[in-house]
Amino acid sequence: MPLGERSGDKSDSRYCGVETEFNDDMPQLLSTNINGGFDFVVSPLMDPSYRPSLMDTGYKGCGIAPFAGSDLVLSPSQWSSHVVGKISSWIDLDSEDEILRKDSEIVLKQEISWASHLSLQACLLPTPKGASCANYARCVNQILQNLNNMQLWLRIPLDKSDDDAMNGNSDDLVDSWETWNCFRLLCEHHSQLSIALDVLCSLPSANSLGRWFGEPVRAAIIHTNSFLTNARGYPCLSKRHQRLMTAFFNHSIQIVVSGTPVHNLPMGNSELAADHTDNHIDGTQRHSLRPYLDYVSYLYQKMDPLPEQERFELGYRDFLQSPLQPLMDNLEAQTYETFEKDTVKYIQYERAVSKALLDRISDEEASTKTTVLMVVGAGRGPLVRASLQAAEETGRKLRVYAVEKNPNAVITLHNLVKLEGWENIVTIVSCDMRCWDAPEKADILVSELLGSFGDNELSPECLDGAQRFLKADGISIPSSYTSFIQPVTTSKLYNDVKSHKDLVHFETAYVVKLHRVARLAPSQPVFTFTHPKYSTTEDNQRYKKLQFEIPHDSGSVMVHGFAGYFDATLYEDVHLGIEPSTATPNMFSWFPIFFPLRTPVCVRPGSPLELQLWRCCGSTKVWYEWCVTCPSTSPIHNSNGRSYWVGL
């Protein structure tokens, strides 16, 4: 029974599982737990007492491993939808004991083969036992090479003792992230290797927790002894655990309840003390872990519903898109329509034009003086409309030139002008702004040529070309824009790029709605462009060296690439942008840009991360090159724009 439902939310985190012990009556085990309210079981597939080396005593003459019944005891859909296989926890593939090590290898392969035969969606692998996990990872990596679509969840305890670090014992500090990182590096970042986090009573710092949200965490196993007891004797969680659970839900991470009841609850139907839930089941026999499930359900249901913008963006989460080529390609109607729905953006533009008109024309001149405003890159007319609304609001007179190179959009513009009766106010110019000979000079130049990284859709080049028909004291809207960048962990995007198995995709910057991502340090400014550009010597090439400090309490982190944003000043104090700390609320025209790294970089606590980034300009194209130079040196990505560029 799903935990609940939020509008637009179809994520896996709606389903809660339970970890069980071995039971050779799988139908009864499944029935008990499903009827108890859980959606799936995490269950051993093999008798834990089985050892291949003991076959001559315990299973003499058997010839087969003692699995929990045949595949026929459940239907294929039941196996697939309601069972996660739990690999025997005793296995230790890096043991010094050769017999144990060999038994472990045999059983691991047997159990995963059986789980694959059953078409299970996932198997839970036990936590690596010691400091070394090389042989364990080698065997898992062999299995992954020929595995069907099943995921392997490596069980990792969510621990990192910050108290020890504070006391100066950082050398002895065991960070479970390091165990995971070692394992996944040995398995070559395989996309079917995921994480099941064991949530313990104490939690590490917020920065240490945050890095996991860029990793492939599929499940969070919360133990009954991690729950507190409320005033009425029912299980609850600390505020920090509650926030963590909410974050898990938001990142489509499924919860698994584990352990035995540790709360002495009143007899009869349980009610949570805060009257959290009415999720009761008929009958007198309730599942012993039902109060814990009820509390998890309560946390899920009390979350705020997804905002309309988030529901709209659900399908775009962590989906790589190639940036627009606005000069080389003509946009399609669907693209225009998507951008035109962003009312927040056009409200900001209208505010900027209003302020510019009031500064440009005094109240005394309002009825006699006409402002020449040029919309360069007019598209289907939203900026024309916003400018005319600003003129009406301020009582100023306008003469508008709408300059657009896309002949298909020009058709729509002509129809809009006719429909709105703007024939005497708006002149449509079907031309590339860089080639147009304007009949007069503009007081105000308005454009929406910004990309996710500010300058990546060639706003500088376009506005430089249009500047010749702006008056010497004319106003450009936007007046300036700055790109920002920050290091991120994003295993999902890295594996998506890696799946193409070529260099080109690792040297391409993508537009992406970042979701399963850990932002590892505050973003820093990169390139700034100002309009109009009064310098006659400055070109649009840029170079920046940036150094990021990863918070010490984060522990080690894996940098898969860099997320890029922009912030633009439209006019005076009117701005818009997507840089996280100053982002314009409820604006969806731009998703961040993502610069991947061919080889992810592991950064240790206290070690600086150094990025070098170039904006390069040629006669026919503009492109970026980037590399990491500390703590290790990467190749320079996209040399000479060989893989990714924006055409002039």
C-alpha positions in Angstrom: 0.0 0.0 0.0 1.8 3.2 -1.1 2.6 5.7 1.7 0.4 8.3 0.1 0.3 10.5 -2.9 1.3 14.0 -3.7 0.0 15.8 -6.8 2.2 14.9 -9.7 4.5 12.6 -7.7 5.0 9.2 -9.2 8.3 8.5 -7.6 9.6 5.2 -6.2 9.7 6.7 -2.7 5.9 6.2 -2.4 6.6 2.5 -1.7 8.0 1.3 1.6 9.6 -2.1 2.1 10.5 -4.3 5.1 13.6 -6.3 5.7 12.9 -9.9 6.7 14.7 -13.0 7.9 15.0 -16.2 5.8 11.7 -18.1 5.4 11.4 -21.1 3.2 7.6 -20.4 2.9 7.9 -17.3 0.6 4.2 -17.1 -0.2 3.4 -16.9 3.5 6.2 -14.4 4.1 5.1 -12.1 1.3 1.4 -12.4 2.2 2.0 -11.4 5.8 4.0 -8.4 4.9 1.9 -7.1 2.0 -1.3 -7.5 4.1 0.6 -5.7 6.9 0.8 -2.6 4.6 4.3 -3.0 3.2 4.8 -2.8 -0.6 7.8 -5.2 -0.9 10.1 -7.4 1.2 13.9 -7.5 1.3 14.3 -11.1 1.9 17.1 -13.7 1.8 16.8 -16.1 -1.1 19.0 -18.9 0.4 19.2 -20.7 3.7 21.8 -18.7 5.7 23.3 -22.0 7.1 24.3 -23.2 3.6 28.0 -23.3 2.7 29.3 -25.0 -0.4 32.2 -26.4 1.5 29.8 -28.2 3.8 27.7 -29.8 1.0 29.0 -33.3 1.9 27.6 -33.0 5.4 24.6 -30.7 5.5 23.4 -31.2 1.9 25.0 -34.5 0.9 23.8 -35.6 -2.5 21.6 -32.6 -2.9 23.4 -31.2 -5.9 21.6 -27.9 -5.8 21.7 -24.9 -3.5 18.8 -24.6 -0.9 16.8 -21.8 -2.3 13.5 -20.6 -0.8 11.3 -22.9 -2.9 11.1 -22.9 -6.6 10.4 -20.0 -8.9 6.8 -21.3 -9.1 5.8 -20.5 -5.6 5.1 -16.9 -6.6 3.9 -15.5 -10.0 6.5 -13.6 -12.1 4.8 -10.3 -11.3 5.0 -11.0 -7.6 8.7 -11.8 -7.8 9.4 -8.7 -9.9 7.2 -6.2 -8.0 7.3 -7.3 -4.4 10.7 -9.0 -3.7 14.2 -7.6 -3.4 16.7 -10.4 -2.9 19.0 -10.1 0.1 22.4 -11.7 -0.6 23.6 -13.8 2.4 25.1 -11.5 4.9 27.9 -13.9 6.0 29.7 -13.7 2.7 33.2 -12.2 2.9 35.0 -12.2 -0.4 38.1 -10.5 1.1 38.5 -12.9 4.0 42.0 -14.2 4.9 40.2 -17.6 5.3 40.5 -19.2 1.8 37.6 -21.6 2.4 35.3 -18.7 3.5 36.4 -16.6 0.6 35.7 -19.4 -2.0 32.4 -20.2 -0.4 31.5 -16.5 -0.6 32.3 -16.3 -4.3 30.3 -19.3 -5.1 27.2 -18.2 -3.1 27.3 -14.6 -4.4 27.2 -15.9 -8.0 24.5 -18.5 -7.2 22.2 -16.1 -5.5 22.5 -13.3 -8.1 22.0 -15.8 -10.9 18.8 -17.1 -9.1 17.6 -13.5 -8.5 18.2 -12.7 -12.2 16.2 -15.9 -13.2 13.3 -14.6 -11.0 13.5 -11.2 -12.8 13.9 -9.4 -9.5 14.4 -5.6 -9.9 17.1 -5.5 -7.3 19.4 -7.4 -4.9 20.8 -6.1 -1.6 24.6 -6.8 -1.3 26.1 -7.0 2.2 28.4 -4.3 3.4 32.1 -4.9 2.7 33.6 -6.5 5.9 37.1 -5.1 6.1 39.4 -2.3 5.0 39.9 -4.0 1.6 37.0 -4.8 -0.8 39.0 -5.4 -4.0 38.1 -9.1 -4.4 34.4 -8.4 -3.5 34.3 -5.6 -6.1 36.1 -7.8 -8.7 33.4 -10.5 -8.4 30.6 -8.0 -8.4 32.1 -6.3 -11.5 32.3 -9.7 -13.3 28.6 -10.2 -12.5 27.6 -6.7 -13.7 29.2 -7.3 -17.1 26.5 -9.9 -17.9 23.6 -8.9 -15.7 20.2 -8.2 -17.0 18.4 -4.9 -15.9 18.6 -5.8 -12.2 20.1 -3.3 -9.8 22.6 -4.3 -7.2 22.2 -2.3 -4.0 25.4 -2.2 -2.0 24.6 -1.8 1.7 26.5 1.1 3.2 26.1 2.4 6.8 25.4 6.1 7.0 28.1 7.0 9.3 31.0 9.4 9.7 32.0 10.3 13.3 32.2 14.1 13.3 32.8 14.0 17.1 36.1 12.0 16.5 37.1 14.6 13.9 36.4 17.4 16.3 38.6 15.7 18.9 41.5 15.6 16.5 41.3 11.9 15.7 40.6 12.4 12.0 43.3 9.9 11.1 41.3 7.1 12.7 38.0 8.3 11.2 36.1 5.7 9.2 34.0 7.3 6.5 31.6 4.9 4.9 31.5 7.0 1.8 35.2 6.0 1.3 34.1 2.4 1.3 31.5 3.1 -1.3 33.8 5.2 -3.4 36.5 2.5 -3.4 33.9 -0.1 -4.4 32.4 1.9 -7.3 35.8 2.9 -8.7 36.8 -0.8 -8.8 33.5 -1.5 -10.6 34.1 1.4 -13.1 31.1 3.5 -12.0 28.8 0.8 -13.3 25.2 2.2 -13.8 23.6 -0.9 -12.2 25.6 -0.6 -9.0 23.6 1.4 -6.5 23.5 2.1 -2.7 21.2 1.1 0.1 22.0 3.4 3.0 21.7 2.0 6.6 20.3 4.9 8.6 21.6 4.8 12.2 20.7 6.4 15.5 23.2 9.2 15.0 23.7 11.2 11.8 26.8 12.8 10.4 26.9 16.6 9.6 24.5 18.1 7.0 27.4 18.6 4.6 28.4 14.9 4.9 24.8 13.9 4.4 24.4 16.2 1.4 27.0 14.4 -0.8 24.9 11.2 -0.9 22.2 12.9 -2.9 24.4 13.0 -5.9 25.2 9.3 -5.5 23.0 6.5 -6.9 21.1 5.9 -3.6 18.1 3.6 -4.3 17.0 2.7 -0.7 17.3 3.9 2.8 17.1 1.2 5.5 15.9 2.6 8.8 16.2 0.5 11.8 13.6 0.3 14.6 16.2 1.3 17.2 16.7 4.6 15.4 13.2 5.6 16.3 12.5 7.6 19.5 9.4 7.3 21.6 6.8 10.1 21.8 4.7 11.0 24.8 2.1 8.3 24.1 4.6 5.5 23.6 4.6 5.5 19.8 7.7 5.6 17.5 8.8 8.9 16.1 12.1 10.3 14.7 14.3 13.2 15.7 14.0 16.4 13.7 17.2 15.7 11.9 16.0 12.2 10.9 12.7 13.7 9.8 14.4 16.2 7.5 16.6 13.4 6.1 13.5 11.2 5.4 11.9 14.1 3.6 15.0 14.5 1.5 14.9 10.8 0.7 11.3 11.1 -0.5 12.1 14.1 -2.6 14.9 12.1 -4.3 12.8 9.0 -5.1 14.7 7.0 -2.5 12.6 4.1 -1.1 12.4 3.5 2.6 12.9 0.0 4.1 12.0 -0.7 7.7 14.3 -3.1 9.5 14.6 -4.8 12.9 12.2 -5.9 15.6 9.7 -3.8 17.5 11.4 -1.9 20.3 8.3 0.1 21.5 5.8 -1.4 24.0 2.6 -0.3 22.3 -0.9 -0.5 23.7 -3.0 -3.4 22.5 -5.5 -2.9 19.7 -5.3 -0.7 16.7 -2.4 1.7 17.0 -2.8 5.4 16.6 0.1 7.7 16.5 0.0 10.2 19.3 -0.4 13.1 17.0 -3.2 11.3 15.2 -0.9 11.1 12.2 -2.7 8.5 10.2 -5.8 6.5 9.7 -3.9 3.7 7.8 -5.3 0.7 9.7 -6.0 -2.7 8.3 -8.9 -4.9 9.0 -8.7 -7.8 11.4 -7.2 -8.3 14.9 -3.6 -9.4 13.8 -1.6 -6.3 13.0 1.9 -6.4 11.6 4.4 -5.9 14.5 6.2 -3.2 12.5 3.0 -1.4 11.5 3.5 1.5 13.9 6.9 2.3 12.2 5.3 2.1 8.7 2.5 4.3 9.9 5.0 6.9 11.1 7.0 6.8 7.7 3.6 7.2 6.0 2.8 10.2 8.2 6.1 11.9 7.2 5.4 11.3 3.6 1.8 12.6 3.7 2.7 15.7 5.6 5.1 16.9 2.9 4.0 19.9 0.9 2.5 19.0 -2.5 4.8 19.6 -5.4 4.5 23.1 -6.7 3.1 23.6 -10.2 6.5 24.4 -11.5 8.1 21.3 -10.1 5.3 19.1 -11.5 5.9 20.7 -14.9 9.6 20.0 -14.7 9.3 16.4 -13.4 9.9 14.9 -16.9 13.1 17.0 -17.3 14.8 16.0 -14.1 18.4 14.8 -14.8 17.7 14.6 -18.5 20.6 15.8 -20.7 19.7 18.2 -23.4 21.9 19.8 -26.0 21.9 23.6 -25.6 20.0 25.7 -28.3 21.9 26.9 -31.3 19.9 30.2 -31.7 21.9 31.5 -34.7 22.4 28.3 -36.6 18.9 26.9 -36.0 15.4 28.4 -36.2 13.4 27.6 -33.1 10.2 25.6 -33.4 6.7 26.7 -32.3 6.8 24.3 -29.4 10.0 25.8 -28.0 8.6 29.4 -28.3 5.4 28.3 -26.6 7.3 26.8 -23.6 9.3 30.0 -23.1 6.3 32.3 -23.5 4.5 30.5 -20.6 7.2 31.9 -18.2 5.2 34.9 -17.0 7.8 35.7 -14.3 10.5 36.4 -16.8 8.3 38.8 -18.8 7.1 40.6 -15.7 10.7 41.3 -14.9 11.3 42.6 -18.4 8.2 44.8 -18.2 9.5 46.2 -14.9 12.9 46.9 -16.4 11.4 48.7 -19.5 9.1 50.7 -17.2 12.0 52.0 -15.1 14.0 52.8 -18.3 11.1 54.7 -19.8 10.6 56.7 -16.6 14.3 57.6 -16.5 14.4 58.4 -20.2 11.3 60.6 -20.4 10.2 63.0 -17.8 6.5 63.5 -17.0 6.5 66.8 -18.8 7.8 65.2 -22.0 5.5 62.1 -21.8 2.8 63.4 -24.2 5.2 64.8 -26.8 8.3 62.7 -26.9 8.4 59.2 -28.4 11.0 56.6 -27.3 12.4 54.3 -30.0 12.6 50.8 -28.6 14.1 47.9 -30.6 13.4 44.3 -29.6 16.2 42.3 -31.2 15.4 38.6 -31.4 11.7 39.3 -31.1 10.6 35.7 -31.5 6.8 35.5 -31.6 6.4 38.8 -29.7 6.4 38.4 -25.9 9.0 41.1 -25.4 7.1 43.4 -27.8 3.9 42.9 -25.7 5.8 43.4 -22.4 7.4 46.7 -23.7 4.0 48.1 -24.9 2.5 47.2 -21.5 5.3 49.1 -19.8 4.6 52.1 -22.1 0.9 52.0 -21.2 1.6 51.6 -17.5 4.0 54.6 -17.4 2.1 56.8 -19.9 5.0 57.0 -22.3 4.9 56.9 -26.1 6.8 54.1 -28.0 7.9 53.3 -31.5 8.9 49.7 -31.6 11.0 47.8 -34.1 10.7 44.0 -33.8 13.8 42.4 -35.4 13.6 38.6 -35.9 15.7 36.4 -38.2 13.4 33.3 -38.1 10.9 33.7 -41.0 8.4 31.4 -39.4 8.3 33.5 -36.3 7.9 36.6 -38.4 4.7 35.2 -39.8 3.3 34.9 -36.2 4.6 38.4 -35.4 2.7 39.9 -38.4 -0.5 38.2 -37.2 0.0 39.4 -33.7 0.5 43.0 -34.8 -2.7 42.8 -36.9 -4.7 41.1 -34.2 -3.7 43.7 -31.5 -3.9 46.7 -33.8 -0.3 47.7 -33.4 0.3 48.6 -37.0 1.1 52.2 -36.3 3.4 51.4 -33.4 5.3 48.3 -34.3 7.5 47.8 -37.4 8.5 44.2 -38.0 12.0 43.6 -39.5 12.7 40.1 -40.9 16.5 40.2 -40.6 19.5 39.0 -38.6 20.2 41.9 -36.1 23.9 41.8 -37.0 23.1 42.6 -40.7 20.2 45.1 -40.4 20.7 48.7 -41.4 18.3 50.5 -39.0 16.5 53.7 -40.3 17.1 55.4 -36.9 18.9 54.8 -33.7 17.3 53.3 -30.6 16.9 54.7 -27.2 16.3 51.3 -25.7 17.5 47.9 -27.0 15.7 44.9 -25.5 16.8 41.3 -26.0 16.3 37.8 -24.5 19.4 36.1 -25.9 20.6 34.7 -22.6 21.5 31.1 -22.2 21.8 28.9 -19.1 25.4 30.1 -18.7 24.6 33.7 -19.6 26.7 34.1 -22.7 26.4 30.5 -24.1 23.8 31.4 -26.7 26.0 34.2 -28.1 24.3 37.2 -26.5 27.6 39.1 -26.5 28.2 38.6 -30.2 24.6 39.4 -31.1 24.4 42.5 -29.0 27.8 43.7 -30.1 26.5 43.5 -33.7 23.3 45.4 -32.7 25.0 48.1 -30.7 25.7 50.2 -33.8 22.1 51.3 -33.9 21.9 52.2 -30.2 22.2 55.9 -29.3 25.4 56.8 -27.5 23.4 57.3 -24.3 21.0 54.4 -25.1 20.0 51.7 -22.7 20.5 48.0 -23.2 18.1 45.6 -21.4 19.8 43.4 -20.1 22.7 45.7 -19.1 25.0 43.0 -17.8 25.1 39.3 -17.0 27.5 37.1 -15.1 28.0 33.3 -15.4 28.5 31.2 -12.2 29.9 27.7 -11.7 30.1 25.1 -8.9 31.4 21.5 -8.5 28.8 18.8 -8.2 28.4 15.1 -7.6 25.9 13.6 -10.0 26.4 9.9 -10.6 23.3 9.7 -12.7 24.4 12.3 -15.3 28.0 11.0 -15.4 26.7 7.5 -16.2 24.3 8.9 -18.8 27.2 10.7 -20.6 29.5 7.6 -20.2 26.9 5.3 -21.8 27.6 7.0 -25.2 31.1 5.5 -25.0 32.8 8.3 -26.9 34.8 11.5 -26.2 32.3 13.9 -27.8 29.7 13.5 -25.2 32.2 14.1 -22.3 33.3 17.3 -24.1 29.7 18.7 -24.5 28.0 21.1 -22.1 24.4 20.1 -21.5 21.3 21.9 -20.3 19.7 19.8 -17.5 17.2 20.2 -14.7 19.5 19.1 -11.9 17.8 16.9 -9.3 19.9 13.9 -8.1 22.9 16.1 -7.4 25.1 17.2 -4.5 26.3 20.8 -4.8 29.7 20.6 -3.1 30.7 24.2 -2.6 29.1 27.6 -3.2 29.1 28.8 -6.8 31.6 31.4 -8.0 31.3 34.1 -10.7 33.1 33.3 -14.0 32.5 35.7 -17.0 30.8 39.1 -17.0 29.5 40.9 -20.1 28.2 44.5 -20.1 26.1 46.2 -22.7 26.5 48.6 -24.3 30.2 47.8 -24.6 32.1 51.1 -24.7 35.6 49.5 -25.0 37.0 49.2 -28.5 39.8 46.8 -27.5 37.9 44.3 -25.4 36.9 41.1 -27.2 34.5 38.3 -26.0 37.2 35.8 -25.2 37.5 35.0 -21.5 39.7 32.9 -19.1 39.1 32.2 -15.5 40.9 30.1 -12.8 38.7 29.2 -9.9 39.5 27.5 -6.6 36.8 25.8 -4.5 37.1 24.7 -0.9 35.0 21.7 0.0 33.7 22.0 3.5 35.9 20.0 5.8 33.0 18.2 7.5 31.8 16.9 4.2 34.4 14.3 4.1 35.8 13.2 0.7 33.7 13.9 -2.4 33.5 12.8 -6.0 33.3 15.6 -8.6 31.6 14.4 -11.7 31.5 17.8 -13.3 30.4 21.4 -12.8 27.0 23.1 -12.8 26.7 26.5 -14.4 24.2 29.3 -13.9 23.8 33.0 -14.7 22.5 36.2 -13.1 21.5 39.1 -15.2 20.8 42.8 -14.4 18.1 43.9 -16.8 18.1 47.5 -15.6 19.2 49.1 -12.4 17.8 46.9 -9.6 15.7 44.6 -11.8 17.4 41.3 -12.2 16.7 37.7 -13.2 18.8 34.6 -13.0 19.1 31.0 -11.9 22.2 31.1 -9.6 20.9 29.1 -6.6 21.5 31.8 -3.9 19.8 34.6 -5.9 17.5 32.7 -8.3 14.4 34.4 -9.5 11.5 32.5 -7.9 9.1 30.5 -10.1 11.0 31.1 -13.3 11.5 28.1 -15.6 12.9 29.4 -18.9 16.4 28.2 -18.0 17.8 25.0 -16.5 21.4 24.9 -15.4 24.2 23.9 -17.7 26.5 20.9 -16.9 30.1 20.6 -17.8 31.1 16.9 -17.4 34.5 15.5 -16.5 35.9 12.6 -18.5 37.3 11.1 -15.3 35.6 12.1 -12.1 37.9 13.7 -9.5 38.0 12.6 -5.8 38.7 15.6 -3.5 39.9 14.9 0.0 38.8 17.1 3.0 40.8 20.3 3.1 42.2 19.8 -0.4 41.4 22.6 -2.8 39.7 22.0 -6.1 41.0 24.1 -9.0 39.0 24.6 -12.3 40.3 26.4 -15.3 37.7 27.6 -17.9 38.1 29.3 -21.2 35.6 31.0 -23.5 37.1 30.8 -27.0 36.1 32.7 -30.2 36.7 31.8 -33.8 35.5 33.2 -37.1 32.6 30.8 -37.3 32.0 29.5 -33.7 32.3 30.1 -30.0 33.2 27.3 -27.6 34.3 26.5 -24.0 37.4 24.5 -22.9 37.8 23.4 -19.3 40.1 21.3 -17.1 40.8 20.5 -13.5 44.4 21.2 -12.3 44.1 20.4 -8.5 44.1 18.0 -6.7 45.0 16.2 -9.9 45.3 17.3 -13.5 42.7 16.3 -16.1 43.0 16.7 -19.8 41.8 19.9 -21.3 38.2 19.2 -22.5 36.9 20.3 -25.9 40.2 21.6 -27.3 39.6 23.9 -30.3 35.9 23.2 -30.0 36.4 19.7 -31.5 33.3 18.3 -29.8 31.0 21.1 -28.8 30.6 24.7 -30.1 28.0 27.3 -30.8 27.9 28.5 -34.4 28.1 32.2 -35.3 
